[in-house]
Amino acid sequence: MRGLLSSADLTRDAALGLFALAAELKQRSKAGQRAAPLAGKTFALIFEKPSLRTRVTFEVGLIQLGGGAVYLSGQEIGLGTRESVPDVARNLSRWVDGIAARVHLHATVEGLARHATVPVINALSDFEHPCQALADFFTLWERGLDLTRLRLAWVGDGNNVCHSVLLLGALLGTTTVVACPPGYEPDPRVVEAARGLGGRCEISADARAAATGADVLYTDVWTSMGQEAERERRLEAFSRYQINETLLGFARPSALVMHCLPAHRGEEVTDGVLDGPQSLVLDQAENRLHAQKAVILQLLGGALDDV
């Protein structure tokens, strides 16, 4: 694995290997075991979009591995305006050992990877969020769930997180059903790619049908950053796609609820569900740290024995 731009950059064995590594890193961290396998290593963190979980987990993860991070806001470097993407990639490659980029356009992170000579991680683009999906499935895996027998219902917008969940779910053998209003489906290219990976994927407009018998209900905000002008139209379109106590009642009694956060409480999910006993949202958030540490360690060639 030279970098991580898409969930499809992984294989099933690679993903499971990262889960095992993340679990070991998590256990050692909680046991207070500290080492510095990445001493002297540095990542550039390019952020065109604001973040809580992504920034903190990348910075803290690098510190815990003995490395360092240089935070670069989009305004500071002006990707594609003040300086071209290829030039930014070439310059950073002379100074740092890796790049994580949270950007508006997927083409930007692809351009960084094309011109950089160091590993590039997609920390979010408009098309995918592979780090989130990796943490999500790690969260299910560490609970001992058989991913090949899971039915995951994504209810809401067929967005970037949905794309990464579809692709990684396909690699891991999970059945994924996406329920969304007409016109908000995931990109057909992603659905086709997921099915090409052997994935069992269904697209529906019926939230209740998708939730029926589901082991996992997953949602995200209906209006993402950059879509604020569409807010009222989206609120109307998605009004029947809220994960609430009624919809959760159609799922299996043991069903779990996921959300990548931040949540718009009272819109895509109710407080009672988000804060309820079936919610995994804080486990997902915590596991961003451990999953990303596993990716960074693998990309930079660090040894687990040194951790």
C-alpha positions in Angstrom: 0.0 0.0 0.0 1.7 3.2 -1.2 -1.0 5.5 0.0 -4.7 5.5 0.8 -7.0 7.6 -1.4 -9.9 5.2 -1.6 -11.3 2.2 0.3 -10.8 0.4 -3.0 -7.0 0.8 -2.6 -7.2 -1.9 0.1 -7.7 -5.6 -0.3 -9.7 -7.7 2.2 -6.5 -9.1 3.7 -4.9 -5.6 3.9 -8.0 -4.3 5.7 -8.1 -7.2 8.2 -4.4 -6.7 8.8 -4.9 -3.1 9.6 -7.7 -4.0 12.0 -5.4 -6.4 13.8 -2.6 -3.8 13.9 -5.1 -1.1 15.1 -6.3 -3.5 17.9 -2.8 -4.1 19.1 -2.0 -0.4 19.0 -5.1 0.4 20.9 -4.4 -2.3 23.6 -0.8 -1.0 24.1 -2.0 2.6 24.3 -4.6 1.8 26.9 -1.9 -0.2 28.8 0.3 2.9 28.9 3.0 1.3 26.7 4.8 4.1 24.9 7.5 3.8 22.2 8.6 5.8 19.2 8.7 3.7 16.1 8.3 6.8 13.9 10.8 9.0 15.8 12.0 11.7 13.4 9.1 11.1 11.0 6.8 14.0 10.0 3.5 14.3 8.2 2.1 17.3 6.6 -1.6 17.7 7.4 -3.4 19.8 4.7 -6.8 20.9 5.7 -9.0 22.9 3.3 -12.0 22.0 5.5 -12.3 22.4 9.3 -12.3 19.3 11.5 -12.4 18.1 15.0 -11.9 14.3 14.8 -9.7 14.2 11.8 -7.2 16.8 12.9 -7.0 15.6 16.5 -6.7 11.9 15.7 -4.0 12.5 13.0 -1.9 14.8 15.2 -2.3 12.8 18.4 -1.7 9.5 16.5 1.6 10.8 15.1 2.7 12.1 18.5 1.9 8.7 20.1 4.0 7.0 17.4 6.9 9.3 18.1 6.5 11.4 15.0 5.3 14.9 14.3 2.7 16.8 12.3 2.7 20.1 10.5 -0.7 21.6 10.1 -1.4 23.6 6.9 -4.7 25.3 6.4 -6.1 25.6 2.9 -5.8 29.4 3.2 -2.1 29.2 4.1 -1.0 27.3 1.0 -3.8 28.1 -1.5 -3.9 24.7 -3.3 -4.4 25.4 -7.0 -4.5 29.2 -6.5 -1.5 30.5 -4.7 0.5 27.4 -5.8 -0.3 24.5 -8.0 -1.1 21.1 -6.5 1.9 19.4 -8.3 4.2 22.1 -6.9 2.9 21.7 -3.4 3.3 17.9 -3.6 6.8 18.2 -4.9 7.9 20.6 -2.3 6.4 18.8 0.6 8.0 15.6 -0.6 11.4 17.2 0.1 10.6 17.9 3.7 8.1 15.4 5.1 7.6 11.7 5.2 3.9 11.7 4.4 0.9 13.8 3.6 -2.7 13.6 4.8 -5.1 15.9 3.0 -8.7 16.9 3.9 -9.8 18.7 0.7 -12.8 19.9 -1.2 -12.2 18.0 -4.5 -11.1 14.4 -4.9 -9.0 15.5 -7.8 -6.8 17.5 -5.4 -5.8 14.5 -3.3 -5.3 12.5 -6.5 -3.0 15.2 -7.8 -1.1 15.3 -4.6 -0.6 11.5 -4.8 0.4 11.7 -8.4 3.2 14.2 -7.9 4.3 13.4 -4.4 7.1 10.9 -3.7 5.9 10.2 -0.2 2.6 8.4 0.9 -0.6 10.4 0.6 -3.7 9.7 2.7 -7.1 11.0 1.8 -8.4 12.4 5.1 -11.7 13.4 3.3 -12.6 14.6 -0.2 -16.0 15.2 -1.8 -15.9 11.7 -3.2 -14.5 9.5 -0.4 -13.6 9.3 3.3 -11.6 6.0 3.5 -10.2 6.7 7.0 -13.7 7.0 8.4 -14.9 3.7 6.8 -11.8 1.9 8.0 -12.5 3.0 11.6 -16.1 2.1 11.2 -15.5 -1.5 10.2 -12.7 -1.8 12.7 -15.3 -0.8 15.3 -17.6 -3.6 14.2 -14.7 -6.1 13.8 -13.4 -5.5 17.3 -16.8 -6.4 18.8 -16.3 -9.9 17.3 -19.0 -9.5 14.7 -18.8 -11.6 11.5 -18.6 -8.9 8.8 -19.5 -11.4 6.1 -22.9 -12.0 7.7 -23.8 -8.3 8.5 -26.5 -6.3 6.9 -25.7 -2.7 7.1 -28.4 -0.1 6.2 -27.1 3.3 5.2 -30.0 5.7 5.6 -29.7 9.2 4.1 -27.4 10.9 1.6 -25.3 8.8 -0.8 -22.3 10.9 0.0 -18.5 10.5 0.3 -18.7 8.4 3.5 -21.4 6.3 2.0 -19.0 5.6 -1.0 -16.2 4.5 1.2 -18.5 2.3 3.3 -19.9 0.7 0.2 -16.4 -0.1 -1.2 -14.9 -1.4 2.1 -18.1 -3.3 2.9 -17.8 -5.0 -0.5 -14.2 -6.0 0.2 -15.2 -7.4 3.6 -18.3 -9.3 2.5 -20.8 -7.1 4.2 -24.3 -6.7 2.7 -24.9 -2.9 2.3 -28.3 -1.4 1.6 -28.5 2.3 0.8 -31.8 4.0 1.4 -32.0 7.6 0.1 -34.5 9.9 -1.7 -34.4 9.9 -5.5 -31.6 12.1 -6.8 -29.4 11.6 -3.8 -28.2 8.1 -4.5 -24.5 7.2 -4.3 -22.5 7.6 -7.5 -23.3 4.7 -9.9 -19.6 4.3 -10.6 -19.1 3.5 -6.9 -22.0 1.0 -6.8 -20.6 -0.7 -9.9 -17.1 -0.8 -8.4 -18.5 -2.3 -5.2 -20.4 -4.9 -7.0 -17.3 -5.6 -9.1 -15.4 -6.4 -5.9 -18.1 -9.0 -5.1 -20.1 -6.7 -2.9 -23.8 -7.3 -2.1 -25.2 -3.8 -2.6 -28.8 -2.6 -2.9 -30.1 0.9 -3.5 -33.6 1.7 -2.4 -35.8 4.7 -1.7 -37.5 2.8 1.2 -35.9 3.5 4.6 -38.1 1.0 6.4 -37.4 -1.8 3.9 -33.6 -1.1 4.2 -33.8 -1.1 8.0 -35.8 -4.3 8.3 -33.6 -7.0 9.7 -30.5 -4.8 9.6 -27.6 -5.4 12.0 -26.3 -1.9 11.7 -28.1 1.4 10.9 -25.7 4.2 9.7 -26.4 7.8 8.8 -24.6 11.1 8.2 -25.7 14.7 8.0 -28.2 15.6 5.2 -26.4 18.8 4.5 -22.6 18.6 4.4 -20.0 21.4 4.4 -20.4 23.4 1.2 -24.0 22.4 0.7 -25.5 25.1 3.0 -27.4 26.7 0.1 -29.3 23.4 -0.4 -30.3 23.1 3.2 -34.0 23.7 3.0 -34.4 21.6 -0.1 -32.5 18.8 1.5 -34.5 19.0 4.8 -37.6 18.4 2.8 -36.2 15.6 0.6 -34.8 13.7 3.6 -37.6 14.1 6.0 -38.6 10.4 5.8 -35.0 9.2 6.3 -34.4 10.0 9.9 -33.0 7.3 12.2 -35.3 7.4 15.1 -36.8 5.0 17.6 -39.5 3.9 15.1 -37.0 3.1 12.3 -34.7 1.4 14.7 -37.6 -0.9 15.7 -37.5 -2.4 12.2 -33.9 -3.5 12.6 -32.8 -6.5 14.6 -33.2 -6.2 18.4 -29.4 -6.3 18.7 -28.9 -3.7 15.9 -26.2 -1.0 16.4 -26.3 2.6 15.3 -23.4 4.4 13.6 -22.8 8.1 12.7 -19.5 9.6 11.5 -20.2 12.9 13.3 -20.7 15.8 13.6 -24.4 15.1 13.9 -27.3 17.5 13.3 -29.4 16.3 16.2 -33.1 16.2 15.5 -32.5 16.0 11.7 -30.9 12.8 10.5 -30.9 11.2 13.9 -32.8 11.7 17.2 -31.0 12.3 20.5 -32.5 9.2 22.0 -30.9 7.0 19.3 -27.6 8.9 19.1 -27.1 8.8 22.8 -28.8 5.4 23.4 -27.3 2.1 24.3 -27.2 0.8 20.7 -25.1 3.8 19.5 -21.4 3.2 18.5 -20.7 6.8 17.6 -18.1 7.5 20.3 -16.4 4.1 19.6 -16.2 5.1 16.0 -14.7 8.5 16.9 -12.1 6.9 19.2 -11.2 4.3 16.6 -10.3 7.0 14.1 -7.1 7.4 16.2 -6.2 3.7 16.3 -7.1 2.9 12.7 -5.1 5.9 11.3 -2.1 5.0 13.5 -2.2 1.6 11.9 -2.3 3.1 8.4 0.5 5.6 9.1 2.7 2.9 10.7 2.3 0.6 7.8 2.9 3.3 5.2 6.0 4.5 6.9 7.4 1.0 7.5 7.3 1.2 11.3 7.6 -2.1 13.2 5.0 -3.2 15.7 7.8 -4.6 17.9 9.0 -1.0 18.3 5.7 0.2 19.6 
